[in-house]
Amino acid sequence: RMEENDLLAFARIECHYMVNHLFFPHGNYLAGELTRIPQIPCWIAQGRYDVICPPVSAFQLSRILPNSELHIVPDAGHSISEPGLVDCLIRGIEEFAQKY
């Protein structure tokens, strides 16, 4: 659990990046660059109720990266500390450790 000062620092950093458009040269920069690495395996864990990064974004990402596995976590939102997302990410790490 984050302390109040840590939360404030985190919020300031996030705001700095958002105001500067994540320091990308244009809006579709990241998606365009991902097409250069389609062979890299990727595990995408997405909270069903994430209003910050909507599930449609994860779906679009999975289409750009054909070697990805998309997992929509039904009982999760945006926070990495939500039990459903934690379980999904650990499962992904374990599966990748066995495969690769």
N, C-alpha and C positions, 0 to 999 in steps of 0.2 A: 504494500500500500504506500502510495507516494505522500510525502509530507507537503504541506501548503507551499513552502518555498520551492520545492522541486516541481510542483504542478505549475506554479507561476513561471518558472524558468522554461519548462517544457512548452507552455502556451506561447511564450515570447518567441521561442525558436520556430515553432510551427507557423506563427503569424508572419515572421520574417520570410520564411520560405514561400508562403502563400502570396504575400504581397509582391514577391519577386518571381511569381509563376514558376516556382521550383528551380529557377535558374536555367530553364530549358529555353532554347532559341525560339520555339513555336509550340503550339498546343498539342500537336500529334507527334512530337519528337520521340518520346519514349516508345510508342507503338511502332513507329517507323524503324527505330534502331533494333527492336526485338526481332524483326524479320531477318536480321543478320545471324541469329543464333537459334534457328528452329530445331536443331538436333539436340539441344541440351534438355535433358529431362527436368520436369518442373512439377511440383505438387502445389496446387492452389487451394488454400483453405479460405472459404468465404462465409461470413455470417449471414444467414437468411435475412435478418432484421437490421443489417448495417445500413444506416442512413447517410453515413459519411462517404463510404465507398459502396455504392449500390451493387447488388449481385450482377446486374447486367455488365458492369465493368469487368468482373471476373470472367464472365462468359465470353466477352469480347477478347480478353487476354488469352483464354484457352484456345480460341480460334486462330490467333496469331501464332501461338506456340503449339504446333501439332503434336509434340512429344510431351504434352502436359496432361495432368490429371486434375480435373476440377471437382472439388468436394464442397458442396453447399451444406453448411452446418445449420440444422433446422432450429436449434434453440440458442442461437448466438447473434450478437450484433457486431460492433466494431472493435471492442476491446480484446486485446491479445490475452488478457487474464481470464476471459470467460472459460469456464470448464469445457464446454463443447469444442471451442477452438483449440484449447490446450491439448485435449485428447486427439483431435484430428491431426494437429501438427506432430505430435509424438508418434502417432501411427505412421505418418508420412516419413518421418526420419527413420523409423524401424524398417519400413518397407524398402526405402532407398538403400539402407545399410545392407540389406539382404541381396538386393538386385545388383548393386554397383560396388 
